Amino acid sequence: MARSLLLWSSPNIAALNLKHTPLISTSSRTHSLCSSKTKTSLTCGHTHGGRPPLKAFGPCKAQKRGDFKEEMQVQGNGGPLRRLALQAALWSAEAAYILWLFLLPYAPGDPVWSIKSETINDLVGLSLNFFFVLPLLNSAGIHVIEAPVLHPVAEGLFNFVIGWTFLFAPLLFTDAQRDRYKGSLDVLWGLQMFLTNTFLIPYMAIRLNDVDVEQPSFKPSRLGSLMTSGASVVGLIGGAVCIISALWALFGRIDGGFGSVADRWHFLQTYIGSERLAYAFIWDVCLYSIFQPWLIGDNLQNVRKSNEGLVGNLRFVPVVGLVAYLLCLDVEREF
């Protein structure tokens, strides 16, 4: 009896609001009720019996499981203020990207509303030489369709950016915060293949939204399942395209009169300073260099445990970090 009185007089016990809860439960049901009351009282900021609570958490309320999950996600993003600041910066970047690269006449080259026929022809030619399929077939003696002859530096830059974009597919389909995006990831990535960061920047902002606890569980599409299960193949193909692109820019069409490596470097500088498409690709390279480590860092739990350190270090290396993520992805994991 004296021990019971001593327990009841303890300030810590009083703070837990156990006034009407038996100290010793006689059944699992009683223990459950005691646990429920204890958890609820821990979130209460009121005083009980003249004694202060353990910690003031705000108004008295029982915290729902979904609310707790959302709170933890906000904390993972650095708090609500930091999250809102990031979203504001991303939406501002999207506005600047569209205005500067598509609409305003101040950047190098022509805006989309006054694009020249020569630029359109170059874009069509670059698209036909997608992933160097036609040039390589022609080099192997297969001439079903002749590849357009363009400057190898232009072809290399184009395919490097597209190859890097290709690598983003499995990363998007395994992103832990992809359920914040209400649209189709298939369509998003398809549009990204054509217009790159025009669609990736909004996704980066939307994925920072609050958790929708009433949203049904995310179900991957066929394309998403294919890209996820074949992530290593995507990594090898995309990585190979990026390597070939760099080599092609330096040594491609060596007999075509495009000059030495120094001449090609000079062409690259002139190309970026005079063509809107090339100038936009430099923007894409810079933005991808930011988004790649950001997304991989948020999804390191998706790679095999033994490779987390390796991928975590390589994620800052353009292209290489993304290839490492895809090669080390735990495909047995449920995404």
N, C-alpha and C positions, 0 to 999 in steps of 0.2 A: 504493500500500500504506500509506503514512504517513497519507494522508487517511482511509482506511478505519479505521485504528487510532484516529485522532482522533475519528471519529464514534462508534466503540464506547465510547470513554472518556467521552463526554458524559453527565452525570447525567440530563438530560431523556430521552435515548434509552434509558438503562437503566431509567428509571421506567416506560417503556411496555412493559416485559417483551418486548422484541423479541429475546431471546437466541437463539431458535431460528428466527427469521424472516429470510429473506434480505433484504438492503437493496434489491437490484434484482430486481424480478420479471421473469421471462422469459416469462410468459404471463398471460392474464386470469385463469386459475384460480388461479395463484400469488398474483396481486395481491388476489383476493377473499379467499383464506385469510389473507393478511397483514392486510387491512382488518378481517376478522372478529376476529382475535386482538387487534388493537389496540383495537377497540371494547370487547371483553370485558374486557381488562385495565384499561381506564379506570375501570371500576366496581369495581375491587378495592381494598380498603383495606389489603392486606398489603404488606410491604416486599419488595423483590427485590434481591438482591445487596448488602444492607446499606444501600441507599439508600431514602429515603422516596418514596412515590408522589406523583404530581402533586397529587391531591386525594383525601381519604378519603371514599368514598361508602357505606361499609358493607361487609357480607360479600361475598365473591367470588361473583358470579352474573351470568349473561348476562341482560340485561333484555329481556323480551318486548315486542313492539309494542303489545299490548293494555294491558300494565302501564304503559307510557310514556304512552299515551293517557289512561288513568285518572288517572295522576299529574298530567298537565297540566290535566285537568278540575278536580281537587281544588285545584290552585294557582289556577285561574281563579275558584273560589268563595271564595278568601281563605284556604285552608288547612283541614285537617280540623277543627281546634278551632272555627274560626269557622262552618264548615258545620254542625257538630253543635249549636252554640249557636243558629243560625238555625232549625234543625229543631225544637229544643226550644221555642223561642219560638213557632213556628207551631203546633205541636201544643197548646201551652198556650192560644194564642188560639182554636183550634178548640173546646177544652173550655169556655173562658169564653163563647164565642159561643153554643154550644148551651145551656149551663146558664143563662146570664143572659137570653137572649132567648126561649128556648123553655120552660124548666122552672121556674125560680125565680120567685116572685111579687113580687120587689122592684123590678123595672124597671117603668116606666109601662105601664099596660094590664094585660091578663090573660094568664097563661101559657097554653100550648097545651092543658093538661089542664082548664082552666076557661074556655075561650073562649066568648063570648056569641054568641047568634044574630045580633045586630046586626052584630058584627064579621065573621061569615061572610057575611052579605048584602052588606056593603060590599066584601069581597074578591071575591065573585062579580061584583058590579057593575063593579069596577075591571078585572077580567079580561075582561069583555065589551067594555069600552072600550079594549082593548089596542091600542096605537099609534094611538088616536083614530079607528079605522076607522069605527065606528058613528056617533059624533058628527059626523064630517065628512060621512058619507053622508046623515045626517038633515039637516044644514045645506044639502046640495045638493038636497034635496027627495026623496031616496030613503028611503022608510020601510018597507022590507021587514021590518026588525027595529028596534024603538025602542031607542035607547041609554038606559041608566039615567042618571038625573040625579043626579050626585054633586057634591060641592064641587070646583070646578076646581083648587084647590090640592092636594087629595088625588089627583086624576087626574094632575096634572102631576108630582107627586113619584113616583108609581107608575111612570108611563111613562118618566120620566127615568132611573130606576134600571134598568128593563127594557131601554131603548134602549142604555144603556151596557153592560149584560150582553151584548146582541146583538153589540156591536162586538168583544167579546173572542174570538168564535169563530175568525176567521182568525188571530189572534195565538196562540191555543192550538195550532192545527193547523200553525203554522210555527215553534213553539218548538223550539229546537235540543236541548232536554233532555226533550222529550215522551216519548222512548222509555223513560225511567225509570218512567213510569206504565204499569203492566201491563194496566189495564182499557181500556175503550172510551172514546176521547175524545168520540165522538158522544153516548154516554150521559151522560158527565160534563157536557158543555156543555148538553145538554137538561135535566138536573137543575139546573144552575146558573141556567137561565132561570126556574125556579120558586122555588128556594131559595138563589139567589145564592151568598154566601160560605160557606154550609154545606158546599159541595163544592169551591169554589175554594181555600180555605185548605189542605185536605189535599193538593191537587195541588201547591201551592206548596212544601209540605214534601217530598213524594215526589220531585219533580223534582231535589232536591238529593242523592238517593241516589247511591251509587257506581255507576260504569259497569258494566253486565253485558256482559262481552266475549263471552259465549257466546250472547247474545240475537240472534235473526235481525234483519236490517235492517227498519226500520219501513216499512210499506206504508200509505199514506194510504187512508182509506175514500172512498166516493163523496161523502159529505157533506163530508169534509175537502178533497177535490179541488175540489168546487164552491165552498166557502167561500174557498179559496185563490185559485183562478182568478178569482173574482168579488169579490175583496177590496175593490176600489174601489167596487163597487156597495153592498156591505155598509157601507162607510164612509160613503157618501152617505146611505143610508137611516137608519142609526143616528144619524149626526150631525143629520140633519133632524128625527128624532123627539125628540132631546134639546133642540134649539132650540124646536120646537113646544111641548114640555112646559113649558119656562120661560115662553114667551109665553102659553100656555094658563093656567098658574097665575096670571099677572098680569092677563090680560084676557079669559080664556075665560068664556063664558056671561055676558057683560056685562049682559044684560037679565034675568038670573035672580035678582037680588036678593042677590048674594054680596058686595056692597060694593066699596069702593075698594081700591087697592093697599095702603094702610095697614091696612084691615080684613083683607085676605087675609094680610098679614104676621102680624097678631095671631092669626089662625086657625091659621097654620102653627105658631106657638109653642105654642098650646093643643093642637093635634093631636099634635105630637111628645111633649108632656108627658102625654098621656092615652091614646094608642093605641099598643099594642105594635108593630103593623105599621109605623106611621110612625117610631117610635123605632128599629126595626130597619133601616129604610131609611137613616137617618143613619149607623148603623154601616157599612152597605154602601158609602155614599159615601166614608167615611173610609178603609176598607180598599181599595177600588178605587183611591183616590188614592195608595196605597202600592204596590199590585201593578202598576199600569199602568206607571210608570217603571221598575220593577224588571224586568218581563218585556221591555219594549221595549229597555232597556239591554243585556240579555243577547242580543238578537237584531237588533242594528243591522246586522249583516252581511247581513240579508235584504232590506234596502231598497237602492234604486239608489245607486250610489256618489256621484252628484252630490247626493243628498238626505240623506246620512248626518248632516251637520252640522245641517241644519234639523230633522230628526226627533229627533236627540239633544238639542236644546234644547227642543223643544216637548213632549217626553215627560212633563215634569213638570206640564204644564197639563192638568187633568182633562178627559176626553173629547177635547179638541182634539188632544192628543198622539197618542191612539189613532187618531183619524181620519187624522192626518198619516201615521202608520205604514202604514195600509191603503192610502191613496192613493199612497204612494211605494213600496209593496212591489214587488220585482222578481219578477213572476209567471213570468218565463222561468227562474228559478232552480229547481233540483230540491230539493224539501223532503223 
